[in-house]
Amino acid sequence: MDTPDTMDTVPIAEIFSMPKKTSKPDQEQPPPTKPEIPVQAPKPTPIQPKQPTLAQRRPSQNNAESPYDAVLEGLRGLPLEALLPRQISVERFHQTVITAVRKNPELLAMDRGSLFEASVRAAQDGLLPDGRDAVFVPFKGKIQYLPMVHGVIKRLLSAGNLSKITAHVVYSTDHCEINFGDEETITHRPNMLGQRGTPVCVYAIAHGKDGTIFRTVMSWSDVEKVRARSQTKDHYDSPWKIWLEQMAEKSCIHKLEKRIPTTEDLSSLFEQWQETETTGQDLVPVVAPPVKTTLRAAMGLQDEK
């Protein structure tokens, strides 16, 4: 049979030698990935400024942070180092004054110059305004410096001719025998087991280094007379209200001092203390040794022409 001319023929050998067509497998898809969450960098911790020390916080004289700092700056301008005895440092005196002002903030409302004057007076006497040696009392817009019984005794002993000073208040339930004459004696046994009653009198005794004994007694009516002359007796924080017993003992020691041979300076000092307590004014002005800066300049006041 004839084959059509249009039909192409392929040898059998070529048919078997042709490469086999293989089906291409489906391309494997990568597994789905989770969306990436952006990681934020941690915020840096702010560095806190270092707190200044107490010395660094100390204000200047013209820019005080508190009234206590202003008082301290004023005290630094006073010639205290030349006035204080060796056993009292300037720093200790400064701290005692600041403590006194903190305990009684009313002192800040008083005339600032009177505070510095009272500080100079205390330094001159070698006493601390700690409520034991002396106190600062507000009076009529100013500050009064008042020595207490412990400070009075300290000054008397500093004279050098006394070895011991005592003073006590006698109450109505105490046992007390007072004998005057050639053989003076005072025997006092306080009632420590119950109510002592009302004050009756106060006595003071001083022992001299040569064996001499000085004694004096004040009735309570005499004490009331001294209290009546005090200008600060009616103030709410008057020493006569807060430390009545100590003020009575101090009054008796003042009386005893007149019988004790002391130096003229010490006698005038006692007169000055009594005058200040009675009238509220100084008997003599505050005298400071010559220094480069004046007392008024240290207080921020102009010198009078």
C-alpha positions in Angstrom: 0.0 0.0 0.0 1.2 3.4 -0.9 1.8 5.9 1.9 0.8 9.4 1.5 3.6 11.8 0.6 2.6 14.3 3.3 3.3 11.9 6.2 6.7 12.2 7.7 8.4 9.0 8.8 10.7 8.7 11.8 13.1 5.7 12.1 12.3 3.4 14.9 15.7 3.7 16.3 15.4 7.4 16.8 12.1 7.0 18.5 13.6 4.8 21.2 16.6 7.1 21.5 14.6 10.2 22.2 14.6 11.3 25.9 11.5 10.6 27.8 9.4 13.5 28.8 8.9 13.6 32.5 6.3 15.7 34.3 7.9 18.4 36.4 6.8 18.1 40.0 5.1 21.1 41.6 7.7 23.4 43.2 7.6 23.1 47.0 6.4 26.3 48.6 8.4 27.5 51.7 6.5 27.3 55.0 4.8 30.5 56.0 6.8 32.6 58.4 5.5 34.6 61.3 5.6 38.4 60.9 8.6 39.9 62.7 7.9 42.2 65.6 10.3 45.0 65.8 12.3 45.0 69.0 12.6 48.4 70.7 15.9 49.2 72.3 15.5 49.9 76.1 15.4 53.5 77.1 18.5 54.6 78.9 18.0 55.3 82.6 18.5 59.0 83.3 21.4 59.7 85.6 20.2 61.4 88.7 22.3 64.4 89.7 24.4 63.9 92.8 22.9 65.6 95.8 25.1 68.4 97.1 26.6 68.0 100.5 25.7 70.2 103.5 28.7 72.3 102.9 27.8 72.8 99.3 24.2 73.7 100.2 25.4 76.3 102.6 24.1 79.6 101.2 26.1 82.8 100.8 25.5 85.7 103.1 23.5 87.5 100.5 21.3 84.5 99.5 20.3 82.5 102.6 17.9 79.6 102.1 16.4 79.8 105.5 16.4 82.2 108.5 18.6 79.8 110.4 21.2 80.0 107.7 21.0 83.8 107.9 21.5 83.7 111.7 24.5 81.4 111.2 26.0 83.8 108.7 25.6 86.6 111.1 27.2 84.7 113.9 30.2 84.0 111.7 30.8 87.7 111.4 31.0 88.2 115.1 34.4 88.3 117.0 33.4 85.2 119.1 36.8 83.5 118.9 38.4 86.4 120.8 35.6 86.3 123.4 35.0 82.7 124.1 37.1 80.7 126.7 39.3 78.0 125.4 37.0 75.2 126.5 34.2 76.5 124.2 34.9 76.3 120.5 33.3 78.7 118.0 31.5 75.9 116.2 30.0 74.6 119.5 28.8 78.1 120.3 27.3 78.6 116.8 25.4 75.2 117.1 24.1 76.1 120.6 22.7 79.4 119.4 21.0 77.8 116.3 19.5 75.1 118.6 18.2 77.8 120.9 16.5 79.6 118.0 15.1 76.3 116.6 13.6 75.5 120.0 12.0 78.9 120.3 11.2 80.2 116.7 9.7 83.4 118.2 13.3 84.6 118.5 13.4 84.9 114.7 10.7 87.5 114.8 12.7 89.6 117.2 15.2 92.3 116.3 18.1 90.4 114.6 20.7 92.8 116.0 19.6 92.0 119.6 20.2 88.3 118.9 23.8 89.0 117.9 24.2 91.3 120.9 22.9 88.6 123.2 25.3 86.1 121.6 28.3 88.5 122.2 27.2 88.9 125.9 27.0 85.2 126.4 30.4 84.7 124.8 31.9 87.4 126.9 30.6 85.6 130.1 31.8 82.3 128.8 28.3 80.8 128.9 26.3 78.8 126.4 22.6 79.8 125.7 21.6 76.1 126.2 18.9 76.6 128.9 21.4 75.5 131.5 24.1 78.1 131.5 21.9 80.9 130.1 18.8 81.5 128.0 17.6 83.9 125.3 14.2 85.4 126.1 12.1 87.6 123.7 11.0 90.8 125.3 9.4 93.9 123.6 10.7 93.0 120.1 14.2 92.2 121.3 16.1 89.3 122.8 17.4 89.3 126.3 20.4 87.3 127.5 19.8 85.8 131.0 22.3 83.6 132.8 20.8 80.7 134.7 21.8 79.3 138.1 24.3 76.9 136.6 26.0 79.7 134.7 26.1 81.9 137.8 27.7 79.1 139.8 30.2 78.6 136.9 31.2 82.2 136.9 31.6 82.3 140.7 33.8 79.2 140.7 35.9 80.7 137.9 37.0 83.4 140.3 39.3 80.8 141.9 38.6 81.3 145.7 35.5 79.0 145.9 35.5 75.2 145.8 31.7 74.5 146.0 28.4 76.4 145.7 24.9 74.9 146.3 21.4 76.3 146.4 18.1 74.6 147.2 14.4 75.5 147.6 12.7 74.3 150.8 9.1 73.2 150.5 6.4 73.0 153.2 6.7 69.2 153.8 10.5 69.2 153.9 12.4 69.0 157.2 14.6 72.1 157.5 16.5 73.7 160.4 18.2 77.0 159.9 20.3 78.4 162.8 22.0 81.8 162.8 24.4 83.3 165.3 27.9 82.3 166.3 27.4 78.8 164.9 25.4 79.0 161.7 24.0 75.8 160.3 21.5 74.7 157.7 20.0 71.2 157.8 17.6 70.3 155.0 16.0 66.9 154.4 13.6 67.1 151.5 10.5 65.0 151.4 11.1 62.6 148.5 8.3 60.2 149.3 5.2 62.4 148.6 4.0 65.8 147.7 6.5 68.5 148.8 3.9 71.2 149.2 4.5 74.9 148.5 7.9 76.7 148.5 8.8 78.2 151.8 12.3 79.6 151.4 15.5 79.2 149.4 19.1 79.0 150.7 22.6 79.1 149.2 25.9 77.9 150.6 29.4 78.6 149.3 32.6 76.8 150.5 35.9 78.7 150.2 39.1 77.0 149.4 40.5 78.3 152.7 37.7 76.5 154.6 35.4 79.5 155.0 31.6 78.8 154.6 29.2 81.5 153.4 25.4 81.0 153.9 22.3 83.0 153.1 18.6 82.4 153.2 15.7 84.1 151.4 12.0 83.7 152.4 9.7 83.0 149.5 8.1 86.4 150.0 11.6 87.9 149.2 11.8 85.7 146.1 8.4 87.0 145.0 9.7 90.6 145.4 12.6 89.8 143.0 10.2 88.2 140.6 7.9 91.2 140.7 10.7 93.4 139.5 11.5 91.2 136.5 10.3 92.7 133.2 9.7 89.2 131.6 7.8 87.7 134.5 4.4 87.8 132.7 5.7 86.4 129.3 4.3 83.0 128.5 7.8 81.5 128.3 9.4 83.6 131.0 12.1 81.9 133.0 10.1 82.7 136.1 7.3 80.5 134.7 9.3 77.7 133.2 12.2 77.5 135.6 10.8 79.0 138.8 13.0 77.0 141.2 16.1 77.8 139.3 15.3 81.5 139.2 14.7 81.4 143.0 18.1 79.7 143.5 19.8 82.2 141.3 18.3 85.1 143.2 19.6 83.6 146.4 23.1 83.2 144.9 23.0 86.8 143.9 22.4 87.7 147.5 25.2 85.4 148.7 27.6 86.9 146.2 27.5 90.2 148.1 29.0 88.4 151.1 31.8 86.7 149.2 35.0 88.5 148.5 35.2 88.5 144.8 36.9 90.6 142.1 35.5 93.9 141.1 34.8 92.6 137.6 32.7 89.8 138.9 30.8 92.0 141.2 29.9 94.4 138.4 29.0 91.5 136.2 26.4 90.4 138.8 25.0 93.9 139.0 24.7 94.0 135.2 22.8 90.7 135.2 20.4 91.9 137.9 19.9 95.2 136.1 19.2 93.4 132.8 16.7 91.1 134.4 14.9 93.9 136.3 14.7 96.6 133.6 15.2 94.7 130.4 18.2 97.0 129.5 21.9 96.5 129.8 23.6 98.4 132.6 26.8 98.7 130.5 27.2 98.5 126.7 28.5 95.4 125.0 32.3 95.8 124.7 34.2 93.6 122.2 37.9 93.6 121.6 39.1 95.5 118.5 38.7 93.4 115.3 38.8 94.1 111.6 35.1 94.1 111.3 32.8 96.0 113.7 29.9 94.5 115.5 27.4 96.7 113.6 28.9 95.7 110.3 28.6 92.0 111.2 24.9 92.7 111.9 24.5 94.3 108.5 24.1 97.8 110.0 25.8 100.9 108.9 28.2 102.5 111.3 26.9 105.7 112.8 28.7 108.8 111.8 
